[in-house]
C-alpha cells in the first residue's frame, strides 16, 4: 500500500498517530519519521489531549515538496531522510 504526502497529511491531522500507526502496522514514532522524511507536518505531543478539552490549535499547511523530496511512502520500503 502506497500513501502520498497529501494523503498522509490529511490522515495525520484527522486521527491520533497511535491509531493511524496501527492501521499501517508500524509504531507511532516510525510514522513520525515518515512524516519528517516526506516533509509532512504532524501534530505535536499533546495535540489530541488539548483538542479533547476544547483547545484549538492551528494546523500548519502542507508545504510544497522540495526538489528530491519523496512524494509517497510504502510500508516495507526504507524511509529516506
Secondary structure, 3 states (H helix, E strand, C coil): CEEEHHHHHHHHCCCCHHHHHHHHCCCHHHHHHHHHHCCCCCCCCCHHHHHHCCCCCCCCCCCCCCCCCCCEEECCCCCCC
